[in-house]
């Protein structure tokens, strides 16, 4: 177990001895790091043992405490510094403040004061330690996930979520301009919900999706240099193709064999069926998202199948009956793919205001219009519910435990307008966001309850906070803070209290010798047990019986 190191610098031997005795080392999870009798020795000690906390006098020979502190700050010492001095001169206090000293105590100091000051310093150190650990872990994750950064940029382009001013993916930064500039086309991929796929759990479906992605990546990489596979929402993926404008016809000849290979390999290896939709070529990267919407519209309409027997559907606007009344233009402008992606990301983070904003923004153009038929509204609702379900799973929430599937389907069947669908979605969002917040508090309560039960059942054994942290899957420092907030005392203090209360009961029963009681409550060292008992009760075990 990591202990906080405390060094004491004072030219008074009595103070040095006193500090070692009155500091509640075990309660604070701290250890004595060393002592020095002047500022120069203090510097050498601190540079050698690197303590977390320094308790120092001001007036000392060779180098005074403030000069020592100033030198430490110049060299980057970031630990806690507590001044303990017999001088209360304002000038000293002003200098201490300038040097970012954490506390200024006047001698003599009480046991309760020194304990309180050290507890405050350690609490702040724990916060800094946790922050640094989180920053280190974040840095490691960023380095680990750096290869995926470009993938996220590509996804933003494909879904229409690219932010102005943000750098483009490297392969786009190198695209030439002019007559030979690149053109872009999006291929939409859907994993069909066959009986086999529909029967698997959401977590198992994620395995299906992962396996499908691996196979598609191999097929695409072998057939089309610089093509990008992007995982979208629930059972949907997309492939971004680009080619020099002069080679568009050649590229068109390669698309159908590529799609056929994708369908065949996934079917052969996984027994999973795919359907594919094709958008149209776009000359500007800013229009890539339009090709995405076209591809998914083609997939939904299933009106144009150029190759019999191959589940490949093309988007052909001029031939589509829906184009006559502007429905396809309306659907493209609505950008349901963009909506699904934004909604999925917001749900994964369980950010209710962000989810509400995404829903409001998507439905705003539909308010007061009859632009969508009831069938389209229900289909939009079913798709949105599927994305919501799988996004919640990524956030650790099972939708099937919160909502009855049959009731959800029945409610969707009754929806007749965009406004009703929006209200229905926001109602569901409020339910799972409310429950997830309670779930986090419940998790903390369960962790503390587990710790308390474990302490009461195993107080005779060696108990370490780090061991319990591993059992409840919470970091040691974070668990320490949770426990302190819930109980009002540190983990070690609580363990000591349980042991002492049990020892008191056993002493009063009169059935055991003191050394037996010490062992039964977790102390192998009898003198140490006696010291702790007296500190807790005010009497040693023998006196306690008499009183």
C-alpha positions in Angstrom: 0.0 0.0 0.0 1.4 3.4 -1.0 2.0 5.6 2.1 2.2 9.4 2.2 5.7 10.4 3.3 6.1 13.2 5.9 9.5 14.8 6.7 10.0 17.1 9.8 12.7 19.8 9.9 13.3 21.6 13.3 16.3 22.4 15.4 14.5 21.4 18.5 14.9 17.7 19.3 11.9 17.7 21.5 9.7 18.9 18.6 11.2 16.2 16.3 10.4 13.5 18.9 7.0 15.0 19.6 5.9 15.1 16.0 6.8 11.4 15.6 4.7 10.5 18.6 1.6 12.7 18.0 1.1 12.2 14.3 -1.5 9.4 13.8 0.6 7.7 11.1 -1.7 4.7 10.6 -4.9 6.7 10.4 -3.4 9.0 7.8 -1.9 6.1 5.9 1.4 8.0 6.3 5.0 7.1 7.2 7.9 9.1 8.7 10.3 10.0 5.9 13.1 11.5 8.0 14.2 14.5 10.0 16.7 17.4 9.9 17.8 20.1 12.3 18.5 23.0 9.9 17.4 24.2 6.5 20.5 22.9 4.6 20.1 19.4 6.0 16.4 19.7 5.2 17.2 20.4 1.5 19.4 17.4 1.3 16.9 15.2 3.1 14.0 16.3 0.9 16.0 15.9 -2.3 16.9 12.4 -1.2 13.6 11.0 0.1 11.2 13.2 -1.8 8.5 13.5 0.8 4.9 14.4 0.1 4.5 16.7 3.1 7.1 18.8 5.0 6.7 20.2 8.5 9.3 22.8 9.1 10.3 25.5 11.6 11.4 28.9 10.5 14.2 30.0 12.7 17.0 27.4 12.4 20.9 27.5 12.1 22.8 27.4 8.8 19.6 28.1 6.7 16.3 29.2 8.0 13.0 27.5 7.0 11.7 30.1 4.7 15.0 30.2 2.7 14.8 26.4 2.4 11.2 26.6 1.2 12.1 29.3 -1.4 14.9 27.0 -2.7 12.6 24.1 -2.9 10.0 26.0 -4.8 12.6 27.3 -7.2 13.6 23.7 -8.0 10.0 22.6 -8.6 9.0 21.0 -5.3 5.2 20.6 -5.5 4.5 18.8 -2.1 2.7 20.3 0.8 4.6 22.6 3.2 3.4 23.3 6.8 5.2 25.9 8.8 5.4 25.1 12.6 7.0 28.1 14.3 7.2 29.9 17.6 7.2 33.2 15.7 3.9 34.7 14.6 5.5 37.8 13.1 3.4 39.2 10.2 6.5 39.5 7.9 7.1 35.8 8.3 3.5 35.0 7.5 3.6 37.3 4.4 6.8 35.5 3.1 5.2 32.1 3.7 2.1 33.2 1.7 4.3 34.3 -1.2 6.1 30.9 -1.2 2.7 29.1 -1.4 3.0 27.5 2.0 -0.1 25.4 2.8 -0.5 26.1 6.5 1.2 28.3 9.2 0.9 27.0 12.7 2.2 28.5 15.9 3.9 26.5 18.6 2.8 24.8 20.8 0.3 22.9 18.6 -2.3 20.5 19.8 -2.7 16.9 18.6 -6.1 17.6 17.1 -4.8 20.6 15.1 -1.8 18.8 13.6 -4.1 15.8 12.7 -6.6 18.2 11.1 -4.0 20.0 9.1 -2.4 16.8 7.9 -5.7 15.3 6.9 -6.5 18.4 4.9 -3.1 18.3 3.2 -3.4 14.5 2.4 -7.0 15.0 1.0 -5.6 17.7 -1.4 -2.7 15.4 -2.3 -5.1 12.6 -3.1 -7.0 14.9 -5.4 -3.8 15.9 -7.2 -2.7 12.3 -7.4 -6.0 11.2 -8.8 -5.9 14.0 -11.4 -2.3 13.2 -12.4 -3.2 9.5 -12.7 -6.2 10.3 -14.9 -4.1 12.6 -17.1 -1.4 9.9 -17.4 -4.0 7.4 -18.3 -5.6 9.8 -20.8 -2.2 10.4 -22.4 -1.6 6.7 -22.7 -5.1 6.2 -24.2 -4.5 9.0 -26.7 -1.2 7.5 -27.8 -2.9 4.1 -28.0 -5.9 5.4 -29.9 -4.0 7.7 -32.2 -4.6 5.4 -35.2 -8.3 5.8 -34.7 -8.3 9.6 -34.8 -8.3 9.6 -38.6 -11.1 7.1 -38.6 -13.2 9.5 -36.5 -12.5 12.3 -38.9 -13.6 10.1 -41.8 -16.8 9.2 -39.9 -17.5 12.9 -39.3 -17.3 13.5 -43.1 -19.5 10.5 -43.9 -22.2 11.4 -41.4 -22.2 15.1 -42.0 -20.7 15.9 -38.6 -17.4 17.4 -39.8 -16.6 20.7 -38.0 -15.4 23.7 -40.0 -11.7 24.4 -39.2 -10.9 20.9 -38.0 -8.1 19.2 -40.0 -9.2 16.8 -42.8 -8.1 13.2 -42.8 -4.6 12.8 -44.3 -5.8 11.1 -47.4 -8.0 14.1 -48.2 -5.3 16.6 -47.5 -3.4 15.2 -50.4 -6.2 15.1 -52.9 -5.3 17.1 -56.0 -7.5 19.8 -57.4 -8.5 20.7 -61.0 -9.6 18.4 -63.8 -8.0 15.4 -62.1 -9.5 16.0 -58.7 -11.0 13.2 -56.6 -14.6 12.2 -56.5 -16.3 10.4 -53.6 -19.0 7.8 -53.2 -20.4 6.1 -50.1 -21.5 2.5 -49.9 -24.1 1.7 -47.2 -23.9 -1.7 -45.5 -26.7 -3.3 -43.4 -26.4 -6.5 -41.4 -29.8 -8.1 -41.9 -31.9 -8.9 -38.9 -32.5 -12.5 -39.8 -34.2 -14.9 -37.3 -30.7 -16.0 -36.2 -29.4 -12.5 -35.7 -32.6 -11.2 -34.0 -32.4 -14.0 -31.4 -28.9 -13.1 -30.1 -28.5 -10.7 -27.2 -27.3 -7.1 -27.8 -23.8 -7.9 -26.5 -23.6 -10.9 -28.8 -24.7 -8.8 -31.7 -21.8 -6.5 -31.0 -19.6 -9.6 -31.6 -21.3 -10.2 -34.9 -20.7 -6.5 -35.9 -17.1 -6.7 -34.9 -16.5 -9.9 -36.9 -18.3 -8.5 -39.9 -16.1 -5.4 -39.8 -13.0 -7.4 -39.7 -14.0 -9.4 -42.8 -15.1 -6.3 -44.7 -11.9 -4.5 -43.9 -9.8 -7.4 -45.4 -12.0 -7.5 -48.5 -11.9 -3.7 -49.0 -8.2 -3.3 -48.3 -7.4 -5.9 -51.0 -9.7 -4.4 -53.6 -9.6 -0.6 -53.2 -6.6 1.3 -52.0 -7.4 4.1 -49.5 -11.0 3.0 -49.1 -12.3 3.5 -45.6 -14.7 1.3 -43.6 -16.7 3.2 -41.0 -18.8 1.6 -38.3 -22.0 3.6 -37.8 -25.0 2.8 -35.6 -26.6 -0.6 -34.7 -26.5 -2.8 -37.8 -25.1 -0.2 -40.2 -21.7 0.5 -41.6 -20.4 2.6 -44.5 -17.5 2.4 -47.0 -16.1 5.6 -48.4 -14.6 5.3 -51.9 -12.7 7.9 -53.8 -11.0 8.0 -57.2 -9.5 10.5 -59.5 -12.3 12.2 -61.6 -10.7 10.9 -64.8 -11.0 7.3 -63.7 -14.7 7.4 -62.6 -15.8 4.9 -65.2 -13.1 2.5 -64.3 -14.1 2.9 -60.7 -17.7 2.2 -61.5 -16.7 -1.2 -63.0 -14.9 -2.1 -59.8 -17.8 -1.2 -57.4 -20.1 -4.2 -58.2 -17.4 -6.9 -57.9 -16.3 -5.3 -54.6 -19.9 -5.4 -53.2 -20.4 -8.9 -54.4 -17.2 -10.0 -52.6 -18.3 -8.3 -49.4 -21.6 -10.1 -49.4 -20.1 -13.4 -50.3 -17.2 -13.4 -47.7 -19.4 -12.4 -44.8 -22.0 -14.9 -45.8 -19.5 -17.8 -46.2 -17.6 -17.1 -43.0 -20.3 -15.9 -40.6 -23.6 -17.0 -42.2 -24.7 -13.4 -41.9 -26.6 -11.7 -44.7 -25.7 -8.2 -45.9 -27.6 -5.7 -48.0 -25.8 -2.8 -49.8 -26.9 0.6 -51.0 -24.9 2.9 -53.3 -24.9 6.7 -53.2 -23.8 8.8 -56.2 -20.4 10.3 -56.9 -19.7 13.7 -55.4 -17.0 16.1 -56.7 -16.5 17.9 -53.3 -15.6 16.4 -50.0 -18.2 18.7 -48.4 -20.9 16.6 -50.3 -19.7 13.2 -49.0 -22.6 13.2 -46.4 -25.1 13.6 -49.3 -23.8 10.4 -50.9 -24.2 8.7 -47.5 -27.9 9.7 -47.2 -28.5 8.6 -50.8 -26.9 5.2 -50.1 -29.1 4.6 -47.1 -32.2 5.8 -49.0 -31.4 3.3 -51.7 -31.1 0.6 -49.1 -34.4 1.5 -47.5 -36.3 1.8 -50.8 -34.8 -1.3 -52.5 -36.2 -0.1 -55.9 -33.2 -0.4 -58.1 -31.3 -3.7 -58.1 -28.9 -3.7 -61.1 -27.6 -7.2 -60.6 -30.3 -9.9 -60.1 -29.6 -12.1 -57.1 -27.1 -9.6 -55.5 -28.6 -7.5 -52.7 -27.2 -4.3 -54.1 -29.4 -1.2 -54.5 -28.5 2.0 -56.4 -29.8 5.5 -55.8 -31.3 6.8 -59.0 -33.1 10.0 -58.2 -34.7 10.8 -61.5 -36.4 7.4 -61.8 -37.7 7.3 -58.2 -41.4 8.1 -57.8 -40.7 9.8 -54.5 -38.5 12.3 -56.3 -41.6 13.9 -58.0 -42.9 15.4 -54.8 -39.5 16.3 -53.4 -39.5 13.6 -50.7 -36.0 12.4 -51.5 -34.7 16.0 -51.3 -36.5 16.4 -48.0 -35.0 13.1 -46.7 -31.5 14.1 -47.8 -31.8 17.5 -46.1 -33.1 15.9 -42.9 -29.9 13.7 -42.8 -31.2 10.8 -40.6 -27.8 9.2 -40.8 -26.3 12.3 -39.2 -29.0 12.3 -36.6 -28.5 8.7 -35.7 -24.7 9.2 -35.3 -25.1 12.3 -33.1 -27.9 10.6 -31.1 -25.8 7.5 -30.6 -22.8 9.5 -29.3 -24.9 11.5 -26.9 -26.6 8.4 -25.5 -23.2 6.6 -25.0 -22.2 9.5 -22.7 -25.7 9.6 -21.0 -25.8 13.4 -21.5 -29.5 14.3 -21.3 -29.2 18.0 -22.4 -27.1 16.9 -25.4 -29.6 14.2 -26.4 -32.5 16.6 -26.1 -30.6 19.1 -28.3 -29.9 16.5 -31.0 -33.6 15.4 -31.0 -35.0 18.9 -31.1 -32.6 20.0 -33.9 -33.6 17.0 -36.0 -37.4 17.3 -35.6 -37.5 21.1 -35.8 -37.8 21.2 -39.7 -40.7 18.6 -39.5 -42.9 20.6 -37.1 -46.1 21.7 -38.7 -45.5 19.8 -41.9 -46.9 16.6 -43.4 -43.6 15.8 -45.1 -43.5 12.2 -43.7 -46.1 9.5 -44.1 -47.2 7.6 -41.0 -45.3 4.5 -42.3 -42.1 6.6 -42.6 -42.6 8.0 -39.0 -42.9 4.5 -37.6 -39.8 3.3 -39.6 -37.9 6.3 -38.3 -39.0 5.4 -34.8 -37.9 1.8 -35.1 -34.5 2.8 -36.5 -34.0 5.4 -33.7 -35.0 2.8 -31.1 -32.5 0.3 -32.4 -29.7 2.9 -32.3 -30.8 3.9 -28.8 -30.8 0.3 -27.6 -27.3 -0.5 -28.8 -25.9 2.9 -27.7 -27.2 2.4 -24.2 -25.5 -1.0 -24.1 -22.2 0.8 -24.8 -23.0 3.0 -21.8 -23.5 -0.1 -19.6 -27.3 0.2 -19.6 -29.6 -2.6 -20.9 -32.7 -1.1 -22.5 -34.6 -4.4 -22.2 -34.3 -4.1 -18.4 -35.9 -0.6 -18.5 -38.5 -1.0 -21.2 -40.8 -3.8 -22.3 -40.1 -4.6 -25.9 -43.7 -5.4 -26.8 -45.0 -2.2 -25.3 -42.3 -0.2 -27.1 -43.5 -1.7 -30.4 -47.1 -1.0 -29.6 -46.4 2.6 -28.7 -44.5 3.1 -32.0 -47.4 1.7 -34.0 -49.7 4.4 -32.6 -47.4 7.3 -33.6 -48.9 9.4 -36.5 -46.8 12.6 -36.5 -43.2 13.9 -36.2 -44.3 15.7 -33.0 -45.6 12.6 -31.4 -42.4 10.7 -32.2 -40.3 13.5 -30.8 -42.3 13.6 -27.6 -42.1 9.8 -27.3 -38.3 9.8 -27.7 -37.7 12.6 -25.2 -39.9 10.7 -22.7 -37.7 7.6 -23.0 -34.6 9.7 -22.8 -35.7 11.2 -19.5 -36.4 7.7 -18.1 -33.0 6.1 -18.8 -31.0 9.2 -18.0 -32.8 9.5 -14.6 -32.2 5.9 -13.8 -28.6 5.9 -14.9 -27.8 8.8 -12.6 -29.3 6.9 -9.7 -27.4 3.8 -10.9 -24.0 5.6 -10.4 -25.0 6.7 -6.9 -26.2 3.1 -6.2 -22.9 1.8 -7.4 -21.1 4.0 -4.9 -23.4 3.0 -2.1 -23.0 -0.7 -3.0 -19.2 -0.3 -3.0 -19.3 1.3 0.5 -21.7 -1.3 1.8 -19.5 -4.0 0.5 -16.5 -2.5 2.2 -18.3 -2.1 5.5 -19.5 -5.7 5.4 -16.0 -6.9 4.5 -14.4 -5.0 7.4 -16.9 -6.4 9.9 -16.4 -10.0 8.6 -12.6 -9.9 8.2 -11.3 -7.4 10.8 -9.0 -10.1 12.2 -7.1 -10.2 8.9 -4.8 -7.7 7.2 -7.1 -5.2 5.5 -5.8 -3.0 2.7 -7.8 -0.4 0.8 -6.1 -1.3 -2.5 -7.3 -4.9 -2.2 -10.9 -3.8 -1.8 -10.5 -1.3 -4.7 -9.6 -4.3 -7.0 -12.7 -6.2 -5.8 -15.1 -3.3 -6.6 -13.3 -2.1 -9.8 -12.8 1.4 -8.5 -9.4 3.2 -8.2 -7.9 3.2 -4.7 -7.9 7.0 -4.4 -11.4 7.4 -5.7 -12.7 4.7 -3.4 -11.0 6.4 -0.5 -12.9 9.6 -1.2 -16.2 7.8 -1.7 -15.8 5.9 1.6 -14.8 9.1 3.5 -17.8 11.0 2.1 -20.2 8.2 3.0 -18.9 7.4 6.5 -17.2 10.6 7.6 -13.9 8.9 8.3 -11.0 7.3 6.6 -10.9 3.6 5.7 -8.1 3.0 8.3 -9.9 4.9 11.0 -13.0 2.9 10.4 -11.1 -0.4 10.5 -9.5 0.7 13.8 -12.8 1.6 15.3 -14.4 -1.8 14.4 -11.4 -3.6 15.8 -11.4 -1.6 19.0 -15.1 -2.0 19.6 -14.8 -5.7 19.1 -11.8 -5.8 21.5 -13.8 -3.8 24.1 -16.6 -6.5 23.9 -14.1 -9.3 24.2 -12.3 -7.7 27.2 -15.6 -7.3 29.0 -16.6 -10.9 28.4 -13.4 -11.9 30.3 -12.8 -15.1 28.4 -9.5 -14.3 26.7 -6.1 -13.1 27.6 -5.0 -9.7 26.1 -2.6 -11.3 23.6 -5.4 -13.5 22.4 -7.8 -10.6 21.9 -5.1 -8.6 20.1 -4.6 -11.5 17.6 -8.4 -12.0 17.2 -8.9 -8.4 16.2 -6.0 -8.3 13.7 -2.9 -7.2 15.7 0.1 -9.5 15.8 2.1 -7.0 18.0 0.5 -6.8 21.5 2.3 -3.6 22.6 1.0 -1.9 19.4 -2.5 -3.2 20.1 -2.3 -1.8 23.7 -1.2 1.6 22.4 -4.0 1.7 19.8 -6.5 0.6 22.5 -5.5 3.3 24.9 -5.5 6.0 22.1 -9.1 4.9 21.2 -10.6 4.4 24.8 -8.3 6.5 27.0 -7.3 3.4 29.0 -5.1 0.5 28.4 -6.9 -2.9 28.4 -6.3 -3.6 32.1 -7.5 -0.1 33.2 -10.5 -0.5 30.9 -11.6 -3.6 32.8 -11.2 -1.9 36.2 -13.1 1.2 35.0 
